[in-house]
Amino acid sequence: MIEHTVTFTLKHPQNSDAEHDFLTAAGELAAIPGVCDFAIRRQISEKHPHSFGITMRFESPEAYDTYLADPIHTAFVKQRWMKDVDAFQEADFAPLDFVR
């Protein structure tokens, strides 16, 4: 299992049509085969500099690699992410076998 998490801030004003359009487009990533437990959330803590987070899970490293190469994902990164995102942090986690 891999949990893919990215937090980010957009170049667009909060609650703007551009922000809404970006988040709607990001939601289409959930349709990529192998994506599980997809969620987009707004940051509510003042402790973190980013405004949003996207999380998803993959059952295997192969499913994650397939996601990364999927045309929907690559087009989103090229056409939306690179243009609309101001700052981000990405992390990929695998569970620890000894921790429940």
N, C-alpha and C positions, 0 to 999 in steps of 0.2 A: 504494500500500500504506500502510495506517495501522496502527500498533501501539498498542493501547489498554492502558495499565497502571494499576493502582490498588493501592496498598499501604494496609493498614488494621490497626487493632486492634479487637477485639471487646470488648463489655461483659461477656462471659461468662468464667468461669474456664477456664484451659487444660485441654484434654482432657475437658471436660465434655460432657454430652449436648447442651446448648444450643449449644455451639461446633460439635459434629458436625452437628447439625441445620441450622445456618446454612450451613456449608460444603457440605453436601449440596444445599441449596436453591440456593446459588450455582452449583453445578455444572450445574444445569438451564439456565443461560444459554448453555451450549455448543450447545444444540439450536436456538437462534435462527438462521434462515437468514442466511448471510453470515459467520457467525463461523468463523474458521479458527485452528488452533493454540492452542486454549484450554488454559489450565493454571492450577491453584491450587497455590501453594507456601507452605510455612512458612518464615519468616525465621529464619536461623541466626546472623546476624551481630549482635553487640552494638552495632555502629555505627549501626544503624537503629532508630528507636523503634517501628516497626510490626511486628506479628506475622505477617502474611500478605501475599501478593501474588497478584493475578489478572492474567494477561496474555491477550490475544487479538489476532488480526490481521484486517484487512478488506482486500479487494482494491481498494476504491475509497472515496472519500468518501461516495458514495451508499449503499454497503453499511453504512457506519458510521452514517449518518443513519437508515437503516431499522432498525438494531439499537436505536438510542436510542428510537425511537418504538414498537418492538414491545411488544405487551401483556404478554408474559412479563417483559421488562426493566422496564417501568414498574411492574408489580405487585410485582416483587421489590424495587425501590427503595422503594416506598411501604410495603409490608408487612414487609419484613425489614431492608433497609439502614438506613433512617431509625431503626428501633427498636433494632437490635442492634449497630451500629457506633459505637465511641467516638471514633475519630479516623481520618482518611484523607488520602491525597494521590493525586491523579489526574494522569496525563500521557498525552498522545497524540503519537506520533512519526511523522513521514514520513521516508523515506530521503533521504539526500543523494545527488544524482546523481553527484557527483565522487568519492565515497568508496566503495570496494568492500570 
